[in-house]
C-alpha cells in the first residue's frame, strides 16, 4: 500500500492512498466466495452458485464491500504508522475500485496539531476580595422576610392596593378577529400591584367586594413582553372569592427563631453574612476560572477546526432549550430566532473550543491522567444526586458511550487545577 499525508491547512489533512491490484483482487475473490455460499439464484443449488456468475450478478455489491473493508483498514494502518489522530472519522472521496486495478481514494480529516501552550507561570489572574457589606446582609434578610410572609383575611370590605384577591377567572383571547376557547381558573391568588398582572387589570378590579363579579376587556400593548399576547384583546370575567392581606413578619429574635435554627437575630445575621461570603468566594473562583480559560484560548496559535465549533454551538443551543423545558416553556412555542441565536454563539463557542484544546495540550505535556478512582468518585456524586447506585450510573454511561467524554472532562478539570496552581493570582 502506498500512502501520502498532505497538509491542507494547520488543522486539515488529506491522506492519499493506493492499494495494489493483487490485494484488491484477493479481497474481491474472498467477498465473491462468501456471496457464493449465501446467495440463491434460479437454476443453482444453495451454496453452489459459480464464482463467475456471482461476480457478474453482484458486481456492484461486491466492489462496495471490498472498498469498505480495504479503505477502513488502510486508513487505520496509515494513520497509526504516522501517529495521527483524526478528530472524527475521515471523509472518503475520489474512490476508484475495479478488478485488476489499484484501489485509490483520498481521506480528508481534521486534526488538532501539537503546540506549546507556553509558560503558565506568566499568566496573571486578578482575584477580587471577598467583601460583604451591611447593605447586602440587610437585603438578604429582607428577602427572607418577604418569603416568610403569610396571608390573613383583610379587615377592609373592598379590594384595593396592598390586597391579595382570590378569584375565579374566565379569560378569552381575541387576536386578529379570531376568538380562542375561554380559559377557566378557580381560586387564583392575584396580588394587587404585581408586575405580572395584565396591564390595566388592577384598575378594573379595584373596589370589588367578596361575592362581586365583573366583566371587562383589556388590550395588551404591541410591545408587551409576552409575544403571544402582544396586541391581543382579552375578555375577563372575575369573581372575587376572598380578600386577604399579605403580612410580613417583623425582623426580630422571634423571626430568627421561627426559621428553626437560630437563637437570636444576631445569630441569623451571622449565618446570612457567612452564606453571602461563601457565595462571593464561589463567584470569585468561577470568575478566576473564566479568566484563566480566556487567557489559555489566546495561546492557541491556529484557527480551530470548524467541525468542533459547530458541535459546541449545537451543544449550547440544546442546553438553552433544555433550560426552557425545565421552566415548563416549550422551545417550539417561543418567538426565538433559533438560527440567529445559534449564530450568536459563534464567538463564545470558538473560545470554548480553544480553551479545551489548550487544556488537552497541558494535560498531554504534564502526563495528566484520569484514574479509576477519579471515575468512581464521579459515579458516587451522580448516584447521590439521582438516588441510583454508582454501578447503575456506570452501566448507563458505558451503554451510552459517554465514559470517554466523562474521562476527558475530568482530565481537563485536572489541567485547570494544574494551570491555576502555576498562574500568578493577584488579590485586588
C-alpha positions as CSV (number, residue, x, y, z in Angstrom):
1,X,0.0,0.0,0.0
2,X,1.2,3.5,-0.9
3,X,0.0,6.5,1.1
4,X,0.9,10.2,1.3
5,X,-0.2,12.6,4.0
6,X,-0.8,16.1,2.7
7,X,-1.2,19.2,4.9
8,X,-4.2,21.2,3.6
9,X,-4.1,23.7,6.5
10,X,-2.9,23.8,10.0
11,X,-5.7,21.5,11.1
12,X,-6.8,19.8,7.8
13,X,-5.1,16.8,6.3
14,X,-5.6,14.7,3.2
15,X,-4.5,11.1,3.2
16,X,-4.0,9.9,-0.4
17,X,-3.9,6.1,-0.6
18,X,-3.3,3.5,-3.3
19,X,-3.8,-0.2,-2.7
20,X,-2.1,-2.7,-5.0
21,X,-4.2,-4.6,-7.6
22,X,-3.2,-8.0,-6.2
23,X,-4.6,-7.1,-2.8
24,X,-7.8,-5.8,-4.4
25,X,-8.3,-8.9,-6.4
26,X,-7.7,-11.1,-3.4
27,X,-10.4,-9.3,-1.5
28,X,-12.8,-9.5,-4.4
29,X,-12.2,-13.2,-4.5
30,X,-12.8,-13.5,-0.8
31,X,-16.1,-11.5,-0.9
32,X,-17.3,-13.3,-4.0
33,X,-16.7,-16.7,-2.3
34,X,-18.8,-15.5,0.6
35,X,-21.6,-14.4,-1.7
36,X,-21.4,-17.8,-3.5
37,X,-22.2,-19.6,-0.2
38,X,-25.2,-17.4,0.7
39,X,-27.0,-16.2,-2.4
40,X,-29.9,-18.0,-4.1
41,X,-30.3,-18.0,-7.8
42,X,-32.7,-19.9,-10.0
43,X,-31.1,-23.0,-11.6
44,X,-28.4,-23.3,-8.9
45,X,-28.4,-25.2,-5.7
46,X,-27.9,-23.2,-2.5
47,X,-24.2,-22.6,-1.9
48,X,-23.2,-23.9,-5.3
49,X,-23.5,-20.7,-7.4
50,X,-20.3,-20.4,-9.5
51,X,-18.0,-17.5,-8.5
52,X,-18.1,-16.2,-12.1
53,X,-21.9,-15.9,-12.0
54,X,-21.8,-14.3,-8.6
55,X,-19.2,-11.7,-9.8
56,X,-21.4,-10.8,-12.8
57,X,-24.7,-10.6,-10.9
58,X,-23.5,-8.9,-7.8
59,X,-20.5,-6.9,-9.1
60,X,-21.7,-3.6,-7.5
61,X,-22.3,-5.0,-4.1
62,X,-19.1,-6.9,-4.1
63,X,-17.0,-3.9,-5.0
64,X,-18.8,-1.9,-2.4
65,X,-18.0,-4.5,0.3
66,X,-14.4,-4.7,-0.9
67,X,-13.9,-1.0,-0.8
68,X,-15.5,-0.7,2.7
69,X,-13.2,-3.3,4.1
70,X,-9.9,-2.2,2.4
71,X,-10.5,1.5,3.0
72,X,-11.1,1.2,6.7
73,X,-8.0,-0.9,7.3
74,X,-5.9,1.2,5.0
75,X,-6.8,4.4,6.8
76,X,-6.3,2.9,10.2
77,X,-2.9,1.5,9.3
78,X,-1.6,4.6,7.6
79,X,-2.7,6.9,10.4
80,X,-1.4,4.5,13.0
81,X,2.0,4.4,11.4
82,X,2.2,8.2,11.5
83,X,0.7,8.6,15.0
84,X,-2.1,10.9,13.6
85,X,-5.4,11.1,15.5
86,X,-8.3,12.5,13.5
87,X,-11.0,14.4,15.4
88,X,-13.7,12.3,13.7
89,X,-13.9,9.6,11.0
90,X,-12.3,10.8,7.8
91,X,-14.4,11.8,4.8
92,X,-13.7,9.4,1.9
93,X,-13.7,10.8,-1.7
94,X,-12.4,10.1,-5.2
95,X,-12.8,6.4,-4.5
96,X,-11.9,4.2,-7.5
97,X,-12.2,0.4,-7.3
98,X,-12.1,-2.1,-10.1
99,X,-10.9,-5.7,-10.6
100,X,-7.3,-5.9,-11.8
101,X,-6.6,-2.2,-10.9
102,X,-5.3,-0.4,-7.8
103,X,-7.9,0.9,-5.4
104,X,-7.4,4.6,-4.9
105,X,-9.0,7.2,-2.6
106,X,-8.5,10.3,-0.6
107,X,-9.4,10.5,3.1
108,X,-9.9,14.1,4.4
109,X,-10.0,14.8,8.1
110,X,-9.3,17.4,10.8
111,X,-6.6,17.2,13.5
112,X,-5.5,19.2,16.5
113,X,-1.9,19.9,15.9
114,X,0.7,19.8,18.7
115,X,1.7,23.2,20.0
116,X,3.3,24.8,23.0
117,X,0.8,26.5,25.4
118,X,3.7,28.5,26.8
119,X,4.9,29.2,30.3
120,X,1.9,29.0,32.6
121,X,3.6,30.9,35.3
122,X,3.4,34.1,33.2
123,X,-0.4,34.0,33.4
124,X,-1.6,36.7,35.8
125,X,-5.1,36.5,37.2
126,X,-6.9,39.0,39.4
127,X,-9.0,37.8,42.2
128,X,-11.4,40.2,43.9
129,X,-11.5,40.1,47.7
130,X,-14.5,38.6,49.4
131,X,-16.3,41.6,50.9
132,X,-19.9,41.5,52.1
133,X,-21.2,44.9,53.3
134,X,-24.1,45.5,55.8
135,X,-26.4,46.6,52.9
136,X,-26.1,43.2,51.3
137,X,-26.9,41.4,54.6
138,X,-29.9,43.7,55.1
139,X,-31.2,42.9,51.6
140,X,-30.8,39.2,52.2
141,X,-32.7,39.4,55.5
142,X,-35.5,41.4,53.7
143,X,-35.8,38.6,51.1
144,X,-36.2,36.1,53.9
145,X,-38.9,38.3,55.5
146,X,-40.7,38.5,52.2
147,X,-40.6,34.8,51.7
148,X,-41.9,34.2,55.2
149,X,-44.9,36.5,54.6
150,X,-48.4,35.0,55.4
151,X,-51.8,35.8,54.2
152,X,-54.6,36.9,56.6
153,X,-58.2,37.9,56.0
154,X,-58.3,41.6,55.2
155,X,-60.3,43.8,57.5
156,X,-61.3,46.1,54.7
157,X,-64.5,45.5,52.8
158,X,-63.4,46.2,49.3
159,X,-60.4,45.3,47.2
160,X,-57.6,47.9,47.0
161,X,-53.9,48.4,46.8
162,X,-51.9,46.0,49.0
163,X,-54.5,43.3,49.0
164,X,-54.3,39.8,47.5
165,X,-57.5,38.8,45.8
166,X,-58.5,35.1,45.5
167,X,-60.7,35.0,42.3
168,X,-62.3,32.7,39.9
169,X,-61.2,33.8,36.5
170,X,-62.5,33.3,32.9
171,X,-60.2,34.6,30.2
172,X,-60.9,34.6,26.4
173,X,-58.4,35.9,23.9
174,X,-59.2,37.6,20.6
175,X,-56.4,38.0,18.1
176,X,-56.8,39.3,14.5
177,X,-60.5,38.5,14.5
178,X,-60.1,35.0,15.9
179,X,-61.6,34.1,19.3
180,X,-59.9,31.4,21.3
181,X,-61.6,29.0,23.7
182,X,-62.1,30.5,27.1
183,X,-59.5,29.6,29.9
184,X,-61.2,29.0,33.2
185,X,-59.3,29.1,36.5
186,X,-60.5,28.8,40.1
187,X,-59.1,30.1,43.4
188,X,-56.4,32.1,41.7
189,X,-54.4,34.4,44.0
190,X,-53.8,37.9,42.4
191,X,-51.6,40.3,44.3
192,X,-52.5,43.9,43.6
193,X,-49.7,45.9,42.2
194,X,-47.8,42.8,40.9
195,X,-45.8,43.4,37.7
196,X,-47.2,40.1,36.4
197,X,-50.8,41.4,36.3
198,X,-52.2,42.2,32.9
199,X,-51.9,46.0,32.1
200,X,-55.0,47.8,33.4
201,X,-56.2,44.7,35.4
202,X,-55.7,46.3,38.8
203,X,-57.8,49.4,37.9
204,X,-60.7,47.2,36.7
205,X,-61.0,45.1,39.8
206,X,-60.3,47.8,42.4
207,X,-63.3,48.4,44.7
208,X,-64.8,44.8,44.3
209,X,-66.2,43.2,47.4
210,X,-66.3,39.5,48.1
211,X,-69.1,37.9,46.0
212,X,-68.9,40.6,43.3
213,X,-68.3,39.6,39.6
214,X,-67.0,42.0,37.0
215,X,-66.6,41.6,33.2
216,X,-64.3,43.8,31.3
217,X,-62.0,43.8,28.2
218,X,-58.2,44.6,28.1
219,X,-56.0,45.2,25.1
220,X,-52.3,44.3,25.5
221,X,-49.8,46.8,24.0
222,X,-48.0,45.8,20.9
223,X,-44.6,45.7,22.7
224,X,-45.9,43.5,25.6
225,X,-43.2,41.2,27.0
226,X,-45.2,38.0,26.2
227,X,-45.1,37.9,22.5
228,X,-48.2,35.7,22.2
229,X,-50.3,38.3,24.0
230,X,-48.8,41.4,22.3
231,X,-51.6,43.4,20.5
232,X,-54.3,41.0,21.5
233,X,-57.6,41.8,23.2
234,X,-58.8,39.7,26.2
235,X,-62.2,39.4,27.8
236,X,-62.1,38.8,31.5
237,X,-64.8,37.7,33.9
238,X,-63.6,38.0,37.5
239,X,-65.4,36.7,40.6
240,X,-63.9,37.8,44.0
241,X,-64.0,34.9,46.4
242,X,-61.7,36.0,49.2
243,X,-59.9,39.2,50.3
244,X,-56.6,38.8,52.0
245,X,-53.7,41.0,53.1
246,X,-50.1,39.9,52.9
247,X,-48.4,40.3,56.3
248,X,-44.6,40.4,56.5
249,X,-43.1,39.4,59.9
250,X,-41.0,41.8,61.9
251,X,-37.3,41.4,61.8
252,X,-36.6,40.4,65.4
253,X,-35.4,37.5,67.5
254,X,-38.8,35.7,67.2
255,X,-38.5,35.8,63.4
256,X,-35.0,34.3,63.6
257,X,-36.3,31.5,66.0
258,X,-39.2,30.8,63.6
259,X,-36.7,29.9,60.9
260,X,-35.8,26.9,63.1
261,X,-32.1,27.0,64.0
262,X,-31.2,30.4,65.3
263,X,-31.4,31.7,68.9
264,X,-31.4,35.3,68.0
265,X,-31.5,37.8,65.2
266,X,-27.7,38.4,65.6
267,X,-27.2,34.6,65.0
268,X,-29.3,34.8,61.9
269,X,-27.4,37.8,60.6
270,X,-24.1,36.0,61.2
271,X,-25.3,33.0,59.3
272,X,-26.6,35.2,56.4
273,X,-23.2,37.0,56.3
274,X,-21.3,33.7,56.2
275,X,-23.5,32.4,53.4
276,X,-23.1,35.5,51.4
277,X,-19.3,35.4,51.9
278,X,-19.3,31.8,50.7
279,X,-21.3,32.7,47.6
280,X,-19.0,35.6,46.9
281,X,-15.9,33.4,47.2
282,X,-17.5,30.8,44.9
283,X,-18.3,33.6,42.4
284,X,-14.7,34.8,42.6
285,X,-13.4,31.2,41.9
286,X,-15.8,31.0,38.9
287,X,-14.5,34.3,37.5
288,X,-10.9,33.2,38.1
289,X,-11.6,30.1,36.1
290,X,-13.3,32.0,33.4
291,X,-10.4,34.4,33.1
292,X,-7.9,31.6,33.0
293,X,-9.7,29.8,30.2
294,X,-9.9,33.1,28.2
295,X,-6.1,33.5,28.5
296,X,-5.5,29.9,27.6
297,X,-7.7,30.3,24.5
298,X,-5.5,33.2,23.4
299,X,-2.5,30.8,23.3
300,X,-3.9,28.5,20.7
301,X,-1.9,29.6,17.6
302,X,-4.2,28.3,14.9
303,X,-7.8,28.6,13.7
304,X,-9.7,25.7,15.3
305,X,-11.5,23.1,13.1
306,X,-15.0,24.4,12.2
307,X,-16.4,21.0,13.0
308,X,-15.6,21.4,16.7
309,X,-17.0,24.9,16.7
310,X,-20.2,23.7,15.1
311,X,-20.5,21.0,17.6
312,X,-20.1,23.4,20.5
313,X,-22.7,25.8,19.0
314,X,-25.2,22.9,18.7
315,X,-24.5,21.9,22.3
316,X,-25.2,25.5,23.6
317,X,-28.5,25.6,21.6
318,X,-29.6,22.3,23.1
319,X,-28.6,23.3,26.6
320,X,-30.6,26.5,26.3
321,X,-33.6,24.6,25.0
322,X,-33.3,22.2,28.0
323,X,-33.3,25.1,30.4
324,X,-36.5,26.4,28.8
325,X,-38.1,22.9,29.1
326,X,-37.1,22.8,32.8
327,X,-39.0,26.1,33.2
328,X,-42.0,24.4,31.6
329,X,-41.5,26.5,28.4
330,X,-41.9,24.8,25.1
331,X,-39.0,25.9,22.9
332,X,-41.1,25.4,19.8
333,X,-43.7,27.9,21.1
334,X,-41.3,30.8,21.7
335,X,-40.5,33.6,19.2
336,X,-36.8,32.8,19.4
337,X,-35.0,33.0,16.1
338,X,-33.0,29.8,16.7
339,X,-30.8,30.4,13.6
340,X,-29.8,33.8,14.9
341,X,-29.4,32.5,18.4
342,X,-27.0,29.8,17.2
343,X,-25.0,32.2,15.2
344,X,-24.7,34.4,18.2
345,X,-22.9,31.6,19.9
346,X,-20.1,31.6,17.3
347,X,-17.6,33.7,19.3
348,X,-18.1,32.1,22.7
349,X,-18.2,28.6,21.2
350,X,-14.9,29.3,19.4
351,X,-13.3,30.5,22.6
352,X,-14.6,27.5,24.5
353,X,-13.2,25.1,21.9
354,X,-9.8,26.9,22.0
355,X,-9.6,26.7,25.8
356,X,-10.5,23.0,25.7
357,X,-7.7,22.4,23.1
358,X,-5.3,24.3,25.3
359,X,-6.3,22.2,28.4
360,X,-5.8,19.0,26.5
361,X,-2.4,20.1,25.4
362,X,-1.5,21.0,29.0
363,X,-2.7,17.6,30.2
364,X,-0.8,15.8,27.5
365,X,2.5,17.6,28.2
366,X,2.1,17.1,32.0
367,X,1.1,13.5,31.6
368,X,-2.1,14.1,33.5
369,X,-4.3,11.1,33.6
370,X,-7.7,10.0,34.9
371,X,-7.7,7.1,37.3
372,X,-10.4,4.5,38.1
373,X,-10.7,6.2,41.5
374,X,-11.5,9.5,39.7
375,X,-14.2,7.9,37.7
376,X,-15.7,6.1,40.8
377,X,-15.8,9.4,42.6
378,X,-17.9,10.9,39.8
379,X,-20.2,7.9,39.8
380,X,-20.7,8.3,43.5
381,X,-21.6,12.0,43.0
382,X,-24.1,11.2,40.3
383,X,-25.5,8.4,42.5
384,X,-26.0,10.8,45.4
385,X,-27.9,13.3,43.3
386,X,-30.1,10.9,41.5
387,X,-30.8,8.2,44.1
388,X,-29.4,5.5,41.8
389,X,-26.4,3.2,42.5
390,X,-22.9,4.1,41.3
391,X,-22.9,0.8,39.4
392,X,-26.1,1.7,37.6
393,X,-24.6,5.1,36.7
394,X,-21.5,3.5,35.3
395,X,-23.5,0.9,33.3
396,X,-25.7,3.6,31.8
397,X,-22.8,5.9,30.8
398,X,-21.0,2.9,29.4
399,X,-24.0,1.8,27.4
400,X,-24.5,5.3,26.0
401,X,-20.8,5.6,25.1
402,X,-20.3,8.6,27.5
403,X,-17.4,7.2,29.6
404,X,-14.7,8.7,27.2
405,X,-16.4,12.1,27.4
406,X,-16.6,11.9,31.2
407,X,-12.9,11.0,31.4
408,X,-11.9,13.8,29.0
409,X,-13.9,16.3,31.2
410,X,-12.2,15.1,34.4
411,X,-8.8,15.3,32.6
412,X,-9.5,18.9,31.7
413,X,-10.5,19.7,35.2
414,X,-7.2,18.4,36.4
415,X,-5.5,20.6,33.8
416,X,-7.4,23.6,35.1
417,X,-6.2,22.9,38.6
418,X,-2.7,22.5,37.4
419,X,-2.8,25.8,35.4
420,X,-4.3,27.7,38.3
421,X,-1.5,26.3,40.6
422,X,1.1,27.7,38.3
423,X,-0.6,31.1,37.4
424,X,0.2,34.2,39.4
425,X,-3.0,35.2,41.2
426,X,-3.2,38.7,42.5
427,X,-5.9,39.7,45.0
428,X,-7.2,43.2,44.2
